[in-house]
Amino acid sequence: MKLLELIDFFRDGGSYEEFCHLQLLHEESEVIEIFMEIPLCIHNKLRYFEIEKTGGSVAYTDNGVNYYNLFDFYYFLDAIEAANNSQNRSLSNEELAELLYNYAINDA
């Protein structure tokens, strides 16, 4: 799944619980982090890891693939909620993906 697909899932009404179930994640985890394959590109695949597994690292390697921590799921869900409010509803999923990606690689 790529960032745009993740945004599509949640803006189309998908729930956190459903997502965790589909991705075989423990929703009771302290936090689930969203990682992207390195080298970073907005179209790269994402992976999701419980913080208990990554130790809160910015960089993480799994099965020989290097990943960069974009942000945690709480931040992502807050961004989805803000994008869905009446002021920001005109923001397209593609625009939101670009904003989130730029935030993660430049400001986080």
C-alpha positions as protocol buffer text, in pm:
chain_id: "A"
residue {
  index: 1
  type: MET
  ca { x: 0 y: 0 z: 0 }
}
residue {
  index: 2
  type: LYS
  ca { x: 123 y: 348 z: -87 }
}
residue {
  index: 3
  type: LEU
  ca { x: 48 y: 674 z: 95 }
}
residue {
  index: 4
  type: LEU
  ca { x: -228 y: 772 z: -148 }
}
residue {
  index: 5
  type: GLU
  ca { x: -393 y: 431 z: -108 }
}
residue {
  index: 6
  type: LEU
  ca { x: -377 y: 465 z: 270 }
}
residue {
  index: 7
  type: ILE
  ca { x: -544 y: 805 z: 248 }
}
residue {
  index: 8
  type: ASP
  ca { x: -808 y: 667 z: 10 }
}
residue {
  index: 9
  type: PHE
  ca { x: -887 y: 386 z: 255 }
}
residue {
  index: 10
  type: PHE
  ca { x: -949 y: 621 z: 548 }
}
residue {
  index: 11
  type: ARG
  ca { x: -1123 y: 899 z: 355 }
}
residue {
  index: 12
  type: ASP
  ca { x: -1357 y: 637 z: 209 }
}
residue {
  index: 13
  type: GLY
  ca { x: -1470 y: 546 z: 560 }
}
residue {
  index: 14
  type: GLY
  ca { x: -1224 y: 275 z: 661 }
}
residue {
  index: 15
  type: SER
  ca { x: -1168 y: 243 z: 1035 }
}
residue {
  index: 16
  type: TYR
  ca { x: -848 y: 204 z: 1234 }
}
residue {
  index: 17
  type: GLU
  ca { x: -971 y: -127 z: 1375 }
}
residue {
  index: 18
  type: GLU
  ca { x: -1048 y: -261 z: 1027 }
}
residue {
  index: 19
  type: PHE
  ca { x: -711 y: -143 z: 899 }
}
residue {
  index: 20
  type: CYS
  ca { x: -524 y: -311 z: 1185 }
}
residue {
  index: 21
  type: HIS
  ca { x: -715 y: -633 z: 1121 }
}
residue {
  index: 22
  type: LEU
  ca { x: -636 y: -625 z: 747 }
}
residue {
  index: 23
  type: GLN
  ca { x: -267 y: -552 z: 810 }
}
residue {
  index: 24
  type: LEU
  ca { x: -237 y: -806 z: 1095 }
}
residue {
  index: 25
  type: LEU
  ca { x: -139 y: -531 z: 1340 }
}
residue {
  index: 26
  type: HIS
  ca { x: -208 y: -524 z: 1712 }
}
residue {
  index: 27
  type: GLU
  ca { x: -441 y: -229 z: 1757 }
}
residue {
  index: 28
  type: GLU
  ca { x: -369 y: -238 z: 2130 }
}
residue {
  index: 29
  type: SER
  ca { x: -9 y: -138 z: 2057 }
}
residue {
  index: 30
  type: GLU
  ca { x: 104 y: 183 z: 2225 }
}
residue {
  index: 31
  type: VAL
  ca { x: 140 y: 327 z: 1876 }
}
residue {
  index: 32
  type: ILE
  ca { x: 169 y: 199 z: 1521 }
}
residue {
  index: 33
  type: GLU
  ca { x: 421 y: 379 z: 1306 }
}
residue {
  index: 34
  type: ILE
  ca { x: 403 y: 437 z: 933 }
}
residue {
  index: 35
  type: PHE
  ca { x: 729 y: 367 z: 751 }
}
residue {
  index: 36
  type: MET
  ca { x: 827 y: 413 z: 386 }
}
residue {
  index: 37
  type: GLU
  ca { x: 1086 y: 222 z: 185 }
}
residue {
  index: 38
  type: ILE
  ca { x: 1418 y: 400 z: 137 }
}
residue {
  index: 39
  type: PRO
  ca { x: 1514 y: 582 z: -84 }
}
residue {
  index: 40
  type: LEU
  ca { x: 1211 y: 798 z: -16 }
}
residue {
  index: 41
  type: CYS
  ca { x: 964 y: 867 z: -295 }
}
residue {
  index: 42
  type: ILE
  ca { x: 597 y: 955 z: -254 }
}
residue {
  index: 43
  type: HIS
  ca { x: 505 y: 647 z: -460 }
}
residue {
  index: 44
  type: ASN
  ca { x: 702 y: 399 z: -247 }
}
residue {
  index: 45
  type: LYS
  ca { x: 530 y: 126 z: -53 }
}
residue {
  index: 46
  type: LEU
  ca { x: 451 y: 176 z: 313 }
}
residue {
  index: 47
  type: ARG
  ca { x: 493 y: -66 z: 601 }
}
residue {
  index: 48
  type: TYR
  ca { x: 337 y: -46 z: 942 }
}
residue {
  index: 49
  type: PHE
  ca { x: 513 y: -155 z: 1259 }
}
residue {
  index: 50
  type: GLU
  ca { x: 420 y: -149 z: 1625 }
}
residue {
  index: 51
  type: ILE
  ca { x: 651 y: 76 z: 1826 }
}
residue {
  index: 52
  type: GLU
  ca { x: 726 y: -221 z: 2048 }
}
residue {
  index: 53
  type: LYS
  ca { x: 898 y: -377 z: 1745 }
}
residue {
  index: 54
  type: THR
  ca { x: 1088 y: -70 z: 1621 }
}
residue {
  index: 55
  type: GLY
  ca { x: 1175 y: 90 z: 1953 }
}
residue {
  index: 56
  type: GLY
  ca { x: 1066 y: 423 z: 1809 }
}
residue {
  index: 57
  type: SER
  ca { x: 1351 y: 432 z: 1557 }
}
residue {
  index: 58
  type: VAL
  ca { x: 1358 y: 677 z: 1269 }
}
residue {
  index: 59
  type: ALA
  ca { x: 1515 y: 411 z: 1047 }
}
residue {
  index: 60
  type: TYR
  ca { x: 1422 y: 44 z: 1062 }
}
residue {
  index: 61
  type: THR
  ca { x: 1525 y: -262 z: 861 }
}
residue {
  index: 62
  type: ASP
  ca { x: 1291 y: -556 z: 811 }
}
residue {
  index: 63
  type: ASN
  ca { x: 1378 y: -858 z: 597 }
}
residue {
  index: 64
  type: GLY
  ca { x: 1671 y: -670 z: 443 }
}
residue {
  index: 65
  type: VAL
  ca { x: 1457 y: -370 z: 338 }
}
residue {
  index: 66
  type: ASN
  ca { x: 1536 y: -28 z: 486 }
}
residue {
  index: 67
  type: TYR
  ca { x: 1249 y: 194 z: 596 }
}
residue {
  index: 68
  type: TYR
  ca { x: 1211 y: 551 z: 719 }
}
residue {
  index: 69
  type: ASN
  ca { x: 957 y: 646 z: 985 }
}
residue {
  index: 70
  type: LEU
  ca { x: 720 y: 903 z: 833 }
}
residue {
  index: 71
  type: PHE
  ca { x: 488 y: 953 z: 1132 }
}
residue {
  index: 72
  type: ASP
  ca { x: 274 y: 760 z: 1371 }
}
residue {
  index: 73
  type: PHE
  ca { x: -84 y: 656 z: 1311 }
}
residue {
  index: 74
  type: TYR
  ca { x: -223 y: 907 z: 1562 }
}
residue {
  index: 75
  type: TYR
  ca { x: -77 y: 1192 z: 1359 }
}
residue {
  index: 76
  type: PHE
  ca { x: -206 y: 1038 z: 1037 }
}
residue {
  index: 77
  type: LEU
  ca { x: -559 y: 992 z: 1173 }
}
residue {
  index: 78
  type: ASP
  ca { x: -561 y: 1352 z: 1300 }
}
residue {
  index: 79
  type: ALA
  ca { x: -460 y: 1468 z: 951 }
}
residue {
  index: 80
  type: ILE
  ca { x: -743 y: 1264 z: 795 }
}
residue {
  index: 81
  type: GLU
  ca { x: -992 y: 1412 z: 1041 }
}
residue {
  index: 82
  type: ALA
  ca { x: -870 y: 1765 z: 967 }
}
residue {
  index: 83
  type: ALA
  ca { x: -887 y: 1701 z: 592 }
}
residue {
  index: 84
  type: ASN
  ca { x: -1245 y: 1581 z: 626 }
}
residue {
  index: 85
  type: ASN
  ca { x: -1371 y: 1887 z: 811 }
}
residue {
  index: 86
  type: SER
  ca { x: -1578 y: 2138 z: 617 }
}
residue {
  index: 87
  type: GLN
  ca { x: -1293 y: 2389 z: 580 }
}
residue {
  index: 88
  type: ASN
  ca { x: -1055 y: 2140 z: 416 }
}
residue {
  index: 89
  type: ARG
  ca { x: -1297 y: 1905 z: 241 }
}
residue {
  index: 90
  type: SER
  ca { x: -1196 y: 2043 z: -99 }
}
residue {
  index: 91
  type: LEU
  ca { x: -844 y: 1909 z: -44 }
}
residue {
  index: 92
  type: SER
  ca { x: -801 y: 1611 z: -277 }
}
residue {
  index: 93
  type: ASN
  ca { x: -647 y: 1286 z: -164 }
}
residue {
  index: 94
  type: GLU
  ca { x: -350 y: 1353 z: -390 }
}
residue {
  index: 95
  type: GLU
  ca { x: -298 y: 1698 z: -237 }
}
residue {
  index: 96
  type: LEU
  ca { x: -322 y: 1551 z: 112 }
}
residue {
  index: 97
  type: ALA
  ca { x: -68 y: 1282 z: 23 }
}
residue {
  index: 98
  type: GLU
  ca { x: 172 y: 1549 z: -102 }
}
residue {
  index: 99
  type: LEU
  ca { x: 126 y: 1759 z: 214 }
}
residue {
  index: 100
  type: LEU
  ca { x: 180 y: 1462 z: 446 }
}
residue {
  index: 101
  type: TYR
  ca { x: 482 y: 1339 z: 251 }
}
residue {
  index: 102
  type: ASN
  ca { x: 643 y: 1683 z: 251 }
}
residue {
  index: 103
  type: TYR
  ca { x: 577 y: 1721 z: 622 }
}
residue {
  index: 104
  type: ALA
  ca { x: 735 y: 1385 z: 696 }
}
residue {
  index: 105
  type: ILE
  ca { x: 1054 y: 1438 z: 499 }
}
residue {
  index: 106
  type: ASN
  ca { x: 1104 y: 1809 z: 569 }
}
residue {
  index: 107
  type: ASP
  ca { x: 946 y: 1904 z: 899 }
}
residue {
  index: 108
  type: ALA
  ca { x: 920 y: 1601 z: 1124 }
}
